[in-house]
Amino acid sequence: MPSASWFSRRLLAWYREHHRPLPWRETRDPYRVWLSEVILQQTRVEQGLAYYLRFVERWPTVQQLAAADEHDVLKLWQGLGYYSRARNLLTAARQVVQEHGGRFPESHAGLAALKGVGDYTASAIASICFGLPEAVVDGNVYRVLARFAGIGTPIDSTAGRRQFKALAAELLDPAHAGDHNQAVMELGATVCTPKNPDCRHCPLQARCAALATGTVGQLPVKAGKAKSRGRYFNYLHITDGNRIYMRQRTGKDIWQGLYELPLLESPGPLTRRSLKAALDHAFGSGWNIGDEEMEQRHVLSHQVIHAVFWQVEPPPQAALPVEWKRVGRRKLGQLAVPRVIERWMEEGRWG
């Protein structure tokens, strides 16, 4: 294994010359660094940048975010997915204000106690904002270290997580912890990429074990990927004059707190006839089933949503659920909705 000092010297020199000029790298404000880290979880920088800028414009300080309404946060988050991140963001902001006087904790343990802040995010904030020698390990870091050190231990195993965390800490330059961590992540994002890595321009190529052994494309190793399950959502387009029925998702399911059309979930695809039978059974007979308006396939981390939008008309005597609310055109555009509903609205189907 090459020395930690060689690794960090090469990495930091490359980073100072080649890093992307991103706004959260121009500050040591823990609020803005934390905000960027939360937004960039499961999100590409190109997409997350616009959201980051909108958030800091709307809520420039943690105190202002803490005072925000949850629906407003979800609405601004709309399109990013993984909406639990937005709810955790608001909860953590309120923790900082209520429990820490509006100042972010300056220790790894204190940061990790905030809602939605795990080891990686706590280490990132601690090193970047407070100069603490905390090594970060995310997907980019796993890839760089697995290839550089030639490690075949699965990164999604307990042994792998421990091994890579220890190696990241061993290679860390404690005097420049923040820049070092950002440099490893930047290398993984721009050079040591999952496919077609640019090994010719990598500052670590001279001592990269995977490059020397021709195993770059085989690393890192994953033990296994969770299977996705299919779900079948039948959305009901019901209008009442200039209003449309909507409902808010509750419970511990996907898209909690967001709004959508009334939904009938089924174990498989429905025909017009089977949809009518299901609606008649659930809410009383006499439903009219119009045309199928739109069909979407929406892929989540462990689920594939098969969404079909149906134009339907309930019978006059139907006992519709109380959570189905009639919403006017102007109000509809203000609601935070999942991407599947947003795409349907963009098609002009709801007008």
C-alpha positions as CSV (number, residue, x, y, z in Angstrom):
1,M,0.0,0.0,0.0
2,P,1.4,3.4,-1.0
3,S,1.9,5.8,1.9
4,A,-1.0,8.0,3.1
5,S,1.1,11.1,2.5
6,W,1.6,10.1,-1.2
7,F,-2.1,9.5,-1.7
8,S,-3.2,12.8,-0.1
9,R,-0.5,14.9,-1.8
10,R,-1.4,13.6,-5.3
11,L,-5.1,13.9,-4.6
12,L,-5.0,17.5,-3.1
13,A,-2.8,18.8,-5.9
14,W,-5.2,17.4,-8.5
15,Y,-8.3,18.7,-6.6
16,R,-7.0,22.3,-6.3
17,E,-6.5,22.4,-10.1
18,H,-9.5,20.4,-11.4
19,H,-12.4,20.6,-8.9
20,R,-15.8,21.9,-10.1
21,P,-16.6,25.4,-8.8
22,L,-19.8,24.6,-6.8
23,P,-21.4,27.1,-4.5
24,W,-21.2,25.0,-1.3
25,R,-17.5,24.7,-1.8
26,E,-17.1,28.4,-1.4
27,T,-18.3,28.4,2.2
28,R,-17.7,26.8,5.5
29,D,-21.2,27.6,6.7
30,P,-22.5,24.3,8.1
31,Y,-26.0,25.1,7.2
32,R,-25.2,25.4,3.5
33,V,-22.8,22.4,3.5
34,W,-25.4,20.3,5.3
35,L,-28.1,21.4,2.9
36,S,-26.0,20.5,-0.1
37,E,-25.1,17.1,1.3
38,V,-28.8,16.2,2.0
39,I,-29.9,17.3,-1.5
40,L,-27.1,15.4,-3.2
41,Q,-28.0,12.1,-1.5
42,Q,-29.4,10.0,-4.4
43,T,-29.2,13.0,-6.7
44,R,-26.7,14.1,-9.4
45,V,-24.9,17.4,-8.9
46,E,-26.4,18.7,-12.2
47,Q,-29.9,18.2,-10.9
48,G,-29.3,19.1,-7.2
49,L,-27.6,22.4,-7.9
50,A,-30.8,24.1,-9.0
51,Y,-32.6,22.8,-5.9
52,Y,-29.8,24.0,-3.6
53,L,-29.9,27.5,-5.1
54,R,-33.7,27.7,-4.7
55,F,-33.5,26.5,-1.1
56,V,-30.9,29.0,0.0
57,E,-32.8,31.8,-1.8
58,R,-36.0,30.9,0.0
59,W,-34.5,30.0,3.4
60,P,-31.0,31.6,3.7
61,T,-30.5,30.5,7.3
62,V,-31.3,27.4,9.4
63,Q,-33.6,29.6,11.5
64,Q,-35.7,30.5,8.5
65,L,-35.9,26.9,7.3
66,A,-36.9,25.7,10.8
67,A,-39.8,28.1,10.7
68,A,-41.0,26.9,7.3
69,D,-44.2,24.9,6.7
70,E,-43.7,21.3,5.8
71,H,-45.8,21.5,2.7
72,D,-43.8,24.5,1.4
73,V,-40.6,22.4,1.9
74,L,-42.1,19.4,0.1
75,K,-43.3,21.6,-2.7
76,L,-39.8,23.1,-3.3
77,W,-38.4,19.6,-3.0
78,Q,-40.8,18.3,-5.7
79,G,-39.1,16.3,-8.3
80,L,-36.1,15.2,-6.2
81,G,-37.7,12.1,-4.9
82,Y,-36.9,10.3,-1.6
83,Y,-39.2,12.7,0.1
84,S,-38.2,11.5,3.6
85,R,-35.0,13.6,3.0
86,A,-37.1,16.7,2.9
87,R,-39.1,15.9,6.0
88,N,-35.8,15.0,7.8
89,L,-34.3,18.2,6.6
90,L,-37.0,20.2,8.3
91,T,-36.9,18.2,11.5
92,A,-33.1,18.6,11.7
93,A,-33.3,22.3,11.1
94,R,-35.8,22.6,14.0
95,Q,-33.4,20.5,16.2
96,V,-30.6,22.9,15.5
97,V,-32.7,25.9,16.5
98,Q,-34.5,24.4,19.4
99,E,-31.7,22.2,20.9
100,H,-28.6,24.0,19.9
101,G,-29.5,27.7,19.8
102,G,-29.4,27.9,16.0
103,R,-25.8,26.7,15.8
104,F,-24.8,23.3,14.3
105,P,-23.1,21.0,16.7
106,E,-19.3,21.0,16.2
107,S,-18.7,17.3,16.9
108,H,-19.4,14.1,14.8
109,A,-21.7,12.7,17.6
110,G,-23.7,15.9,17.8
111,L,-24.1,16.1,14.1
112,A,-25.1,12.5,13.8
113,A,-27.8,13.0,16.4
114,L,-29.7,15.3,13.9
115,K,-32.5,13.7,12.0
116,G,-31.4,12.2,8.7
117,V,-27.7,12.8,9.3
118,G,-25.7,9.5,9.2
119,D,-22.0,8.8,9.5
120,Y,-21.2,10.1,6.0
121,T,-23.0,13.4,6.3
122,A,-21.7,14.0,9.9
123,S,-18.2,13.3,8.8
124,A,-18.5,15.6,5.8
125,I,-19.8,18.6,7.8
126,A,-17.3,17.9,10.7
127,S,-14.3,17.9,8.3
128,I,-15.4,20.6,5.9
129,C,-16.8,23.1,8.3
130,F,-14.9,22.4,11.6
131,G,-11.6,20.9,10.3
132,L,-12.1,17.7,12.3
133,P,-10.2,14.6,11.0
134,E,-13.3,12.6,10.1
135,A,-13.1,10.5,6.9
136,V,-16.1,10.3,4.6
137,V,-17.2,7.1,2.8
138,D,-19.9,7.3,0.1
139,G,-20.4,5.6,-3.2
140,N,-17.7,7.6,-4.9
141,V,-15.2,7.0,-2.1
142,Y,-15.9,3.2,-2.1
143,R,-15.2,3.1,-5.8
144,V,-11.9,5.1,-5.6
145,L,-10.6,3.1,-2.7
146,A,-11.7,-0.3,-4.0
147,R,-9.8,0.3,-7.2
148,F,-6.8,2.0,-5.7
149,A,-6.2,-0.6,-3.1
150,G,-7.5,-3.6,-5.1
151,I,-10.1,-4.5,-2.5
152,G,-12.6,-7.2,-3.4
153,T,-14.6,-7.2,-0.2
154,P,-18.2,-6.3,-1.0
155,I,-19.0,-2.7,-0.2
156,D,-22.5,-3.6,0.9
157,S,-21.3,-6.0,3.6
158,T,-20.6,-5.3,7.2
159,A,-17.0,-6.4,6.8
160,G,-16.7,-4.2,3.7
161,R,-18.1,-1.1,5.4
162,R,-15.7,-1.5,8.3
163,Q,-12.7,-2.1,6.0
164,F,-13.3,0.9,3.7
165,K,-14.0,3.2,6.7
166,A,-10.7,2.2,8.3
167,L,-8.8,2.6,5.0
168,A,-10.4,6.0,4.4
169,A,-9.3,7.1,7.9
170,E,-5.8,5.8,7.3
171,L,-5.4,7.7,4.1
172,L,-6.9,11.0,5.4
173,D,-4.7,14.0,5.7
174,P,-5.8,15.4,9.1
175,A,-4.4,18.8,8.4
176,H,-6.6,19.2,5.3
177,A,-9.5,16.9,6.1
178,G,-12.2,18.8,4.4
179,D,-10.4,19.3,1.1
180,H,-9.1,15.7,1.2
181,N,-12.6,14.3,1.6
182,Q,-14.0,16.5,-1.1
183,A,-11.1,15.5,-3.4
184,V,-11.8,11.8,-3.0
185,M,-15.5,12.3,-3.8
186,E,-14.7,14.6,-6.7
187,L,-12.3,12.1,-8.2
188,G,-15.0,9.4,-8.0
189,A,-17.6,11.7,-9.5
190,T,-15.5,13.0,-12.4
191,V,-12.6,10.6,-13.2
192,C,-13.0,7.3,-11.4
193,T,-16.5,6.9,-12.6
194,P,-18.6,3.6,-12.6
195,K,-18.3,3.2,-16.3
196,N,-15.6,4.3,-18.7
197,P,-13.3,5.8,-16.0
198,D,-10.6,8.3,-17.3
199,C,-7.6,6.4,-15.9
200,R,-5.2,8.3,-18.1
201,H,-5.9,11.5,-16.2
202,C,-6.2,10.1,-12.7
203,P,-3.6,11.4,-10.3
204,L,-3.5,8.0,-8.5
205,Q,-2.8,5.9,-11.7
206,A,0.8,5.3,-10.9
207,R,0.0,3.2,-7.8
208,C,-3.6,2.0,-8.6
209,A,-3.8,-1.7,-7.9
210,A,-6.9,-2.2,-10.2
211,L,-5.2,-0.4,-13.1
212,A,-2.1,-2.5,-12.7
213,T,-4.0,-5.8,-12.6
214,G,-6.7,-5.0,-15.2
215,T,-9.6,-5.2,-12.8
216,V,-10.9,-1.6,-12.9
217,G,-14.2,-2.7,-14.4
218,Q,-14.7,-5.4,-11.7
219,L,-14.4,-3.1,-8.7
220,P,-16.0,-2.3,-6.4
221,V,-17.9,-5.5,-5.6
222,K,-21.4,-5.7,-4.4
223,A,-22.8,-8.8,-2.6
224,G,-26.3,-8.4,-4.0
225,K,-29.0,-6.0,-4.9
226,A,-32.4,-6.0,-3.4
227,K,-35.1,-7.1,-5.8
228,S,-37.7,-4.5,-6.9
229,R,-41.4,-5.2,-6.5
230,G,-44.0,-4.0,-8.9
231,R,-47.0,-2.0,-7.7
232,Y,-50.1,-1.1,-9.8
233,F,-51.6,2.3,-9.2
234,N,-55.0,3.1,-10.8
235,Y,-55.5,6.9,-10.5
236,L,-59.0,8.2,-10.8
237,H,-59.6,11.5,-12.6
238,I,-62.8,12.8,-11.2
239,T,-63.9,16.3,-11.9
240,D,-66.7,18.4,-10.4
241,G,-67.1,21.5,-12.6
242,N,-63.8,23.4,-12.3
243,R,-62.6,21.3,-9.5
244,I,-60.8,17.9,-9.3
245,Y,-60.6,15.4,-6.5
246,M,-57.2,14.9,-4.8
247,R,-56.0,13.2,-1.7
248,Q,-53.0,13.5,0.6
249,R,-50.8,10.4,1.1
250,T,-50.3,9.4,4.7
251,G,-48.8,6.5,6.6
252,K,-45.3,5.1,6.2
253,D,-45.5,4.5,2.5
254,I,-43.8,6.3,-0.4
255,W,-44.5,10.0,-1.1
256,Q,-45.8,10.6,2.5
257,G,-47.4,14.0,2.7
258,L,-47.7,14.6,-1.0
259,Y,-50.9,15.0,-2.9
260,E,-52.2,12.7,-5.7
261,L,-55.4,11.8,-7.5
262,P,-57.7,9.3,-5.7
263,L,-56.0,5.9,-6.0
264,L,-57.1,2.3,-6.3
265,E,-54.1,0.0,-5.9
266,S,-54.4,-3.4,-7.4
267,P,-52.3,-6.6,-7.4
268,G,-52.0,-6.4,-11.2
269,P,-53.1,-4.5,-14.2
270,L,-56.8,-3.7,-14.5
271,T,-59.0,-3.6,-17.5
272,R,-61.9,-1.1,-17.8
273,R,-64.3,-3.9,-16.7
274,S,-62.2,-5.0,-13.7
275,L,-61.7,-1.4,-12.6
276,K,-65.5,-0.8,-12.7
277,A,-66.1,-3.9,-10.7
278,A,-63.5,-2.8,-8.1
279,L,-65.0,0.7,-7.8
280,D,-68.6,-0.6,-7.6
281,H,-67.6,-3.0,-4.8
282,A,-65.7,-0.4,-2.9
283,F,-67.9,2.7,-3.2
284,G,-71.3,1.6,-4.6
285,S,-72.5,0.5,-8.1
286,G,-73.0,2.8,-11.0
287,W,-69.5,4.0,-11.9
288,N,-68.9,5.2,-15.5
289,I,-65.4,4.4,-16.7
290,G,-64.1,6.6,-19.5
291,D,-60.9,6.4,-21.4
292,E,-57.5,5.5,-20.1
293,E,-55.7,8.8,-20.2
294,M,-52.1,8.0,-19.6
295,E,-49.8,5.2,-18.5
296,Q,-46.5,5.6,-16.7
297,R,-43.7,3.4,-15.4
298,H,-41.9,5.0,-12.5
299,V,-38.8,3.4,-11.1
300,L,-37.9,3.8,-7.4
301,S,-35.1,2.3,-5.5
302,H,-36.9,-1.0,-4.6
303,Q,-40.2,-0.5,-6.3
304,V,-41.5,-0.1,-9.9
305,I,-44.8,1.9,-10.0
306,H,-47.1,1.0,-12.9
307,A,-49.5,4.0,-12.9
308,V,-52.6,4.2,-15.1
309,F,-54.8,7.3,-15.1
310,W,-58.5,6.7,-15.7
311,Q,-61.2,9.2,-16.4
312,V,-64.1,8.1,-14.2
313,E,-67.5,9.4,-13.0
314,P,-69.0,8.2,-9.7
315,P,-72.7,7.5,-9.3
316,P,-74.7,10.3,-7.5
317,Q,-75.1,8.1,-4.4
318,A,-71.5,7.1,-4.1
319,A,-70.0,7.4,-0.6
320,L,-66.6,8.9,-1.5
321,P,-63.9,8.8,1.2
322,V,-63.7,11.9,3.3
323,E,-60.0,12.3,2.5
324,W,-60.8,12.9,-1.2
325,K,-61.0,16.7,-1.4
326,R,-62.2,18.8,-4.3
327,V,-59.5,21.3,-5.4
328,G,-59.7,24.2,-7.8
329,R,-57.3,24.8,-10.7
330,R,-55.3,27.6,-8.9
331,K,-54.9,25.6,-5.7
332,L,-53.9,22.4,-7.6
333,G,-50.8,24.1,-8.9
334,Q,-49.7,24.9,-5.3
335,L,-49.8,21.4,-4.1
336,A,-46.7,19.3,-3.7
337,V,-47.2,16.2,-5.8
338,P,-45.1,13.1,-6.8
339,R,-43.4,13.2,-10.2
340,V,-46.0,10.8,-11.7
341,I,-48.7,13.3,-10.9
342,E,-46.6,16.2,-12.1
343,R,-46.1,14.5,-15.4
344,W,-49.8,13.9,-15.8
345,M,-50.5,17.5,-15.0
346,E,-47.9,18.6,-17.6
347,E,-49.8,16.7,-20.2
348,G,-52.7,19.1,-19.6
349,R,-55.0,16.2,-18.6
350,W,-56.4,17.9,-15.6
351,G,-57.5,21.2,-17.2
